[in-house]
Amino acid sequence: MPSVLQINALSLLGIFAGLLIGLAGVACISRFAYPGLRQRHEEAKANGTKAAKPSTVLAMAKLVAFFVLPAMGLVIANVLSGTSSS
């Protein structure tokens, strides 16, 4: 039986909480992980080896932060509030 997600105050709070957690994650990745990734990528280009592109890693982090975590916040808030129909 499909359940329907409902938009109420608690679900909006869940979406907002997921977005805030995602933004904090992107800020941490940009601040701490990105410089190391960038340096490793530049060294790999000079040596002819392979390393992950830092822009790809940051794009994936932004995808998770702006879409996945708010959606999870919506679902979790609906489950916790008991408004999802069975």
N, C-alpha and C positions, 0 to 999 in steps of 0.2 A: 504494500500500500504506500503510495507516494505521500510524503509529508510536505506541507506548504510552509515556507518561511514567512513569518509575518514581521512587518516593520513596526516597532513600538519604541518607547523610550529606552528600554533596556538593550534592544538590538542596536539602536543607534550608538549607545554607549559602547557596546562591544565592537562595532565598526571603528569608532574613534580610538578605542584602546588598541586595537590591532594596528591601526595606522600609526599611532604614536610609537608603539614597539618597533614597527618597521622603519620609521624615520630614525629612531635611535640606533637601530642596527646599521642602516646605511651610513649614518654619521660615523659610527665606530669603524666600519670597514674603510670609509674614505680617509679617516684620520690615521688609523694604525696599520691596516693591511695593505692599502693601495700603494704607498711608497715602496714597500718591500717587493710587491708584485711588479711594480714598474721597473725597479732596479734589476730584478731577476730576468724580466723580459728583455731589457736592453742588453744584458750580459749574454743572454741566449742568442740574440740576434748577432752579436759580435763573434760568438764562438761557433755559430752555425748549428746550435742545438735547439731543442724545442722547449718552450715554456708557455704557460697560459697567458692569453692576452688580458691585460688588466681591465681594458674596457669591457670585455665580455663578462668578466667576473663582477664588475660593478653593475652592468646591465642586468645580470641575473639577480643580484641583490635588490635592485630597484623593482624588478618584476615581482619578487616575493614581497617586498615591503608595501607596494602600492596595490597589489591585487590579491595575493594569497592570504596574507595576514588579516586584512580587513574582512575578507570572506569567511575566514575561520572565526573571527570575532563575532560575525553575524550568526553563524551556525551555533557556536558555543553559547551565545547569549540566548538564542531561541531554545536550546535544549535546557539551559539552566532555568529559564522562566517557565518552561512547561507549556509554551504556546504552540509548539509544533503538533499538528494533528496526526493521529495514527490511522 
